């Protein structure tokens, strides 16, 4: 089980008979290309459509023919929805019966159709729009409005709280409204200002993740799953992807720390030899060690140990929130407060969380949110804060001792002139060691992380204190507010620390 690729299909409800065959064939061709691309990267394609007449049903028929999973976000209660197409109810029921998930969308849309089209625009990584390409009559819930949500930045629908919530590529398949018109070439439409990527480049972060998780240790995955409610995550995509991201992040963090430590030690050894050995052997050894340190930095940066670790850690933590929101019966996704102003290299994380929200294999039990999230996370943050402060203190003390030793040797070189050259060299070595430790502490950001943990314990402590005095609805509100604050904090943490590149100490 891995991150799915949700392909939403919206389009005209009336597809003229002369175009039905060519358009269905073009939808089929485009879906086949996406399936072929995704299957090579161990990624499953889901087709998402509301099963309105016309384009929606052409796509649903193809999903059934190709044995793809079908997800149906309904604009209204099914009984009322069927009244909108009384002559084709049987066709609808046949297609709907093949879906793996069927649900009524909720939201703040202008009308019910607006809610379902917004759900598709927000939760699908790719949207296929089967329409004439005109924006002359943009109405909420219509195809042109859905496309506009996906590609236009300056929309009133993009609130200040969620500027980037709907943005993503749209595949436009031509569907003329008038007979005799020529079908236009199928084209990709990208959000305003976005780099024009190939679709494989756009999906590369998901493909990279899905391929990488195949090699993860199964025992570690089970351990990570146990951080959630053990009895509650059977076949849950959210829980499984959380465990995968959690283990993957820990593995990458270890590789990054080892590379960082070896780089600093290697560079420091080169500098020390340069200071203390004045012959050609010393010069050669020093040059080789410093060059090797640079090679390790280039290797780590090319492998993206740090940036990928941060992305996967951010993904895991917001999926943890998603899981316990599902446990608590909260209907909306936590990405409204996570990277909500960001469109770019990190948008795949938000898109992944939105896509996984289709997961229904989580049993509601709000008390598990208290036991397995609020209590556990509070204890974890308190322990980490204490541990990081202690670690930072030890390293800073060691750095200070090295600095004092350097200063002491410098004074000795003045008092004992006969040994001044040797003492000055070793003074430089200790000074470099002090600088190296300071660099390591700065890059690892022990103190910054400790302050973050201290800050985030406050809302968790508040939630714990309020829990026993709250009704069910009040507990839902606590979980909702706590998750929103945590998602915003994770977003800030990710964007801040992602700018910390691996460098030689200066």
NORWOLIN-V793128 format. One record per pair of residues at least 4 apart in sequence whose ideal C-beta (glycine too) atoms are under 8 Angstrom apart, sorted by the first residue. I is the first residue (numbers start at 1). J is the second residue. If there is no record, write none. Layout:
((I	J) (I	J))
//
This chain:
((1	235) (1	237) (1	240) (1	241) (2	42) (2	43) (2	44) (2	209) (2	210) (2	213) (2	241) (2	244) (3	43) (3	206) (3	209) (3	210) (3	241) (3	352) (3	355) (3	356) (4	43) (4	44) (4	45) (4	46) (4	69) (4	237) (4	355) (4	356) (4	358) (5	34) (5	38) (5	43) (5	44) (5	45) (5	46) (5	125) (5	126) (5	203) (5	206) (5	355) (6	46) (6	48) (6	71) (6	123) (6	124) (6	125) (6	126) (6	355) (6	358) (7	31) (7	34) (7	45) (7	46) (7	47) (7	48) (7	124) (7	125) (7	126) (7	127) (7	128) (8	48) (8	49) (8	120) (8	121) (8	123) (8	124) (8	126) (8	127) (8	128) (9	27) (9	47) (9	48) (9	49) (9	55) (9	56) (9	59) (9	127) (9	128) (9	130) (10	49) (10	50) (10	55) (10	56) (10	117) (10	120) (10	127) (10	128) (10	129) (10	130) (10	131) (10	143) (10	146) (10	147) (11	15) (11	54) (11	55) (11	56) (11	59) (11	128) (11	129) (11	130) (11	131) (11	143) (11	173) (11	175) (12	54) (12	55) (12	130) (12	131) (12	132) (12	143) (12	175) (12	177) (13	52) (13	53) (13	54) (13	55) (13	56) (14	53) (14	54) (14	177) (15	19) (15	20) (15	23) (15	54) (15	55) (15	58) (15	130) (15	175) (16	20) (16	176) (16	177) (16	179) (18	179) (19	23) (19	175) (19	176) (19	183) (20	24) (20	58) (21	25) (22	26) (22	183) (23	27) (23	55) (23	58) (23	130) (23	173) (23	174) (23	175) (23	183) (24	28) (24	58) (24	61) (24	62) (25	29) (26	30) (26	173) (26	183) (26	186) (27	31) (27	55) (27	58) (27	59) (27	62) (27	128) (27	130) (27	173) (28	32) (28	62) (28	66) (29	33) (30	34) (30	128) (30	171) (30	173) (30	186) (31	35) (31	45) (31	47) (31	59) (31	62) (31	63) (31	66) (31	68) (31	128) (32	36) (32	66) (33	37) (34	38) (34	45) (34	126) (34	199) (35	39) (35	45) (35	66) (35	68) (36	40) (37	41) (37	199) (37	200) (37	203) (38	43) (38	44) (38	45) (38	203) (38	207) (39	43) (39	44) (39	45) (41	203) (41	206) (41	207) (41	210) (41	211) (42	207) (42	210) (42	211) (42	214) (43	203) (43	206) (43	207) (43	210) (44	69) (45	68) (45	69) (46	68) (46	69) (46	70) (46	71) (46	100) (46	358) (47	59) (47	60) (47	62) (47	63) (47	68) (47	69) (47	70) (47	71) (48	70) (48	71) (48	72) (48	73) (48	120) (48	123) (48	124) (49	56) (49	57) (49	59) (49	60) (49	63) (49	70) (49	71) (49	72) (49	120) (50	56) (50	72) (50	73) (50	74) (50	75) (50	116) (50	117) (50	120) (51	56) (51	57) (51	60) (51	72) (51	74) (51	92) (51	95) (51	96) (52	56) (52	57) (52	84) (52	85) (53	57) (53	85) (53	88) (54	58) (54	130) (55	59) (55	130) (55	131) (55	175) (56	60) (57	61) (57	91) (57	92) (57	95) (58	62) (58	130) (59	63) (59	128) (59	130) (60	64) (60	70) (60	72) (60	95) (60	98) (61	65) (61	95) (62	66) (62	68) (63	68) (63	69) (63	70) (63	98) (64	68) (64	70) (64	95) (64	98) (69	100) (70	95) (70	98) (70	99) (70	100) (71	99) (71	100) (71	101) (71	102) (71	358) (72	96) (72	99) (72	101) (72	102) (72	103) (73	103) (73	105) (73	116) (73	119) (73	120) (73	123) (74	78) (74	81) (74	102) (74	103) (74	104) (74	105) (74	116) (75	81) (75	104) (75	105) (75	111) (75	112) (75	113) (75	115) (75	116) (75	141) (76	80) (76	81) (76	104) (76	112) (77	81) (77	104) (78	82) (78	96) (78	102) (78	104) (79	83) (80	84) (82	86) (82	89) (82	92) (85	89) (85	92) (88	92) (89	93) (90	94) (91	95) (92	96) (93	97) (94	98) (95	99) (96	102) (101	358) (101	360) (105	112) (105	115) (105	116) (105	118) (105	119) (106	115) (106	331) (106	332) (107	114) (107	115) (107	118) (107	119) (109	113) (109	114) (109	115) (109	117) (109	118) (109	140) (109	141) (110	114) (110	140) (110	141) (111	115) (111	140) (111	141) (112	116) (112	141) (113	117) (113	140) (113	141) (113	142) (114	118) (114	140) (114	141) (114	145) (115	119) (115	141) (116	120) (116	141) (117	121) (117	140) (117	141) (117	142) (117	143) (117	145) (117	146) (117	149) (118	122) (118	146) (118	149) (118	157) (118	166) (119	123) (120	124) (120	127) (120	146) (121	127) (121	146) (121	149) (121	150) (121	166) (121	168) (122	165) (122	166) (122	333) (122	354) (123	333) (123	354) (123	355) (123	357) (123	358) (124	168) (124	355) (125	168) (125	203) (125	206) (125	351) (125	355) (126	168) (126	169) (126	170) (126	171) (126	199) (127	146) (127	147) (127	150) (127	168) (127	169) (127	170) (127	171) (128	170) (128	171) (128	173) (129	143) (129	146) (129	147) (129	170) (129	171) (129	172) (129	173) (129	189) (130	143) (130	173) (130	175) (131	143) (131	144) (131	147) (131	172) (131	175) (132	174) (132	175) (132	176) (132	177) (133	172) (133	174) (133	184) (134	144) (135	144) (135	147) (135	148) (137	142) (137	144) (138	142) (138	144) (138	145) (138	148) (139	144) (139	145) (140	145) (141	145) (141	146) (142	146) (143	147) (144	148) (145	149) (146	150) (147	151) (147	170) (147	172) (147	189) (148	152) (148	155) (149	155) (149	157) (149	158) (149	166) (150	166) (150	167) (150	168) (150	169) (150	170) (150	189) (150	191) (151	167) (151	170) (151	189) (151	190) (151	191) (151	192) (152	191) (152	192) (153	158) (153	163) (153	167) (153	191) (153	192) (153	193) (153	343) (154	158) (154	192) (157	166) (158	162) (158	163) (158	164) (158	165) (158	166) (159	163) (161	336) (161	337) (161	340) (162	336) (162	340) (163	340) (163	341) (163	343) (164	339) (164	340) (164	341) (164	342) (164	343) (164	347) (164	350) (165	335) (165	336) (165	340) (167	191) (167	194) (167	343) (167	347) (168	191) (168	347) (168	351) (169	188) (169	189) (169	190) (169	191) (169	199) (169	202) (170	188) (170	189) (171	186) (171	187) (171	188) (171	189) (172	186) (172	187) (172	188) (172	189) (173	186) (174	183) (174	184) (174	185) (174	186) (176	181) (176	182) (176	183) (188	196) (188	199) (190	194) (190	195) (190	196) (190	197) (191	343) (194	343) (194	344) (197	201) (197	202) (198	202) (199	203) (200	204) (200	207) (203	207) (203	348) (204	208) (205	209) (205	311) (205	348) (205	349) (206	210) (206	348) (206	352) (207	211) (208	212) (209	213) (209	244) (209	245) (209	248) (209	312) (210	214) (212	216) (212	248) (213	244) (213	248) (216	220) (216	221) (216	244) (216	247) (216	248) (216	251) (217	221) (217	247) (218	222) (219	223) (220	224) (220	247) (220	250) (221	225) (221	243) (221	244) (221	247) (222	226) (222	243) (223	227) (224	242) (224	243) (224	246) (224	247) (225	230) (225	233) (225	239) (225	240) (225	242) (225	243) (226	230) (227	246) (227	320) (227	372) (227	376) (228	232) (228	233) (228	239) (228	242) (228	320) (228	323) (228	372) (229	233) (229	327) (229	365) (229	368) (229	371) (229	372) (231	363) (232	236) (232	239) (232	327) (232	362) (232	363) (232	365) (232	368) (233	239) (233	240) (233	323) (233	361) (233	362) (234	361) (235	361) (236	240) (236	323) (236	359) (236	361) (236	362) (237	241) (237	356) (237	358) (237	359) (237	361) (238	242) (238	319) (238	322) (238	323) (238	326) (238	356) (238	357) (238	359) (238	362) (239	243) (239	323) (239	362) (240	244) (241	245) (241	315) (241	319) (241	352) (241	356) (242	246) (242	316) (242	319) (242	320) (242	323) (243	247) (244	248) (245	249) (245	312) (245	313) (245	315) (245	316) (245	319) (246	250) (246	312) (246	313) (246	316) (247	251) (248	252) (248	312) (249	253) (249	309) (249	312) (249	313) (249	315) (249	316) (250	254) (251	255) (252	256) (252	305) (252	308) (252	309) (252	312) (253	257) (253	309) (253	313) (254	258) (255	259) (255	300) (255	303) (255	305) (256	260) (256	300) (256	305) (256	306) (256	309) (256	502) (257	261) (257	444) (258	262) (259	263) (259	296) (259	299) (259	300) (259	305) (259	502) (260	264) (260	300) (260	440) (260	443) (260	444) (260	502) (261	265) (261	440) (262	266) (262	296) (263	267) (263	293) (263	296) (263	297) (263	300) (263	502) (263	504) (264	268) (264	293) (264	436) (264	439) (264	440) (264	505) (265	269) (266	270) (266	289) (266	290) (266	292) (266	293) (266	296) (267	271) (267	289) (267	290) (267	293) (267	436) (267	504) (267	505) (268	272) (268	432) (268	433) (268	436) (268	505) (269	273) (269	289) (270	274) (270	285) (270	286) (270	287) (270	288) (270	289) (270	290) (270	293) (271	275) (271	286) (271	290) (271	429) (271	432) (272	276) (272	429) (272	432) (273	277) (273	282) (273	285) (273	286) (273	289) (274	282) (274	283) (274	286) (275	425) (275	426) (275	428) (275	429) (275	432) (276	282) (276	422) (276	425) (276	426) (276	429) (277	281) (277	282) (277	283) (277	285) (277	286) (278	282) (279	283) (280	284) (281	285) (282	286) (283	287) (284	288) (285	289) (286	290) (287	291) (288	292) (289	293) (290	294) (291	295) (292	296) (293	297) (293	504) (294	298) (294	504) (295	299) (296	300) (297	301) (297	502) (297	503) (297	504) (298	302) (299	303) (300	305) (300	306) (300	502) (301	501) (301	502) (303	308) (304	308) (305	309) (305	502) (306	310) (306	498) (306	500) (306	501) (306	502) (307	311) (307	498) (308	312) (309	313) (310	314) (310	494) (310	497) (310	498) (311	315) (311	346) (311	349) (311	494) (311	498) (312	316) (313	317) (313	494) (314	318) (314	346) (314	349) (314	490) (314	491) (314	493) (314	494) (315	319) (315	349) (315	352) (315	353) (316	320) (317	321) (317	486) (317	490) (318	322) (318	334) (318	335) (318	338) (318	349) (318	353) (318	487) (318	490) (319	323) (319	353) (319	356) (320	324) (320	373) (321	325) (321	334) (321	483) (321	486) (321	487) (322	326) (322	333) (322	334) (322	353) (322	356) (322	357) (323	327) (323	362) (324	328) (324	368) (324	369) (324	372) (324	373) (324	479) (324	483) (325	330) (325	333) (325	334) (325	479) (325	480) (325	483) (326	330) (326	359) (326	362) (326	364) (327	362) (327	363) (327	364) (327	365) (327	366) (327	368) (327	369) (328	364) (328	366) (328	369) (328	475) (328	476) (328	479) (328	480) (329	364) (329	366) (329	476) (330	476) (330	479) (330	480) (330	483) (332	336) (333	353) (333	354) (333	357) (334	338) (334	353) (334	483) (334	484) (334	487) (335	339) (335	340) (335	350) (335	353) (335	354) (335	487) (336	340) (336	484) (337	484) (337	485) (337	487) (337	488) (337	491) (338	349) (338	350) (338	353) (338	487) (338	488) (338	490) (338	491) (339	346) (339	347) (339	349) (339	350) (339	491) (339	494) (339	495) (340	350) (340	491) (342	346) (342	347) (342	350) (342	491) (342	495) (343	347) (346	350) (346	494) (346	495) (346	498) (347	351) (348	352) (349	353) (350	354) (351	355) (352	356) (353	357) (366	370) (366	472) (366	475) (366	476) (366	479) (367	371) (368	372) (368	373) (369	373) (369	374) (369	475) (369	479) (370	374) (370	375) (370	464) (370	467) (370	475) (371	375) (371	376) (372	376) (373	377) (373	479) (374	378) (374	460) (374	463) (374	464) (374	467) (374	482) (375	379) (375	464) (376	380) (377	381) (377	460) (378	382) (378	457) (378	460) (378	461) (378	464) (379	383) (380	384) (381	385) (381	453) (381	454) (381	456) (381	457) (381	460) (382	386) (382	453) (382	457) (383	387) (384	388) (384	449) (384	450) (384	453) (385	389) (385	450) (385	453) (385	454) (385	457) (386	390) (387	391) (388	392) (388	446) (388	447) (388	449) (388	450) (388	453) (389	393) (389	446) (389	447) (389	450) (390	394) (391	395) (391	446) (392	396) (392	441) (392	446) (392	447) (392	450) (393	397) (394	398) (395	399) (395	437) (395	440) (395	441) (395	446) (396	400) (396	441) (397	401) (398	402) (398	437) (399	403) (399	434) (399	437) (399	438) (399	441) (400	404) (400	434) (401	405) (402	406) (402	430) (402	431) (402	433) (402	434) (402	437) (403	407) (403	430) (403	431) (403	434) (404	408) (405	409) (405	430) (406	410) (406	427) (406	428) (406	429) (406	430) (406	431) (406	434) (407	411) (407	427) (408	412) (409	413) (409	423) (409	424) (409	426) (409	427) (409	430) (410	414) (410	423) (410	424) (410	427) (411	415) (412	416) (412	419) (412	423) (413	417) (413	419) (413	420) (413	421) (413	423) (413	424) (413	427) (414	420) (416	420) (416	423) (419	423) (420	424) (421	425) (422	426) (423	427) (424	428) (425	429) (426	430) (427	431) (428	432) (429	433) (430	434) (431	435) (432	436) (433	437) (434	438) (435	439) (435	505) (436	440) (436	505) (437	441) (438	442) (439	443) (439	505) (439	506) (440	444) (441	446) (441	447) (443	500) (443	502) (443	503) (445	449) (445	497) (445	500) (446	450) (447	451) (448	452) (449	453) (450	454) (451	455) (452	456) (452	489) (452	493) (453	457) (454	458) (455	489) (456	460) (456	486) (456	489) (457	461) (458	462) (459	463) (459	481) (459	482) (459	485) (459	486) (460	464) (460	482) (461	465) (462	466) (463	467) (463	478) (463	479) (463	482) (466	470) (466	474) (466	478) (467	475) (467	478) (470	474) (470	475) (470	478) (471	475) (472	476) (473	477) (474	478) (475	479) (476	480) (477	481) (478	482) (479	483) (480	484) (481	485) (482	486) (483	487) (484	488) (485	489) (486	490) (487	491) (488	492) (489	493) (490	494) (491	495) (492	496) (493	497) (494	498) (495	499))
//
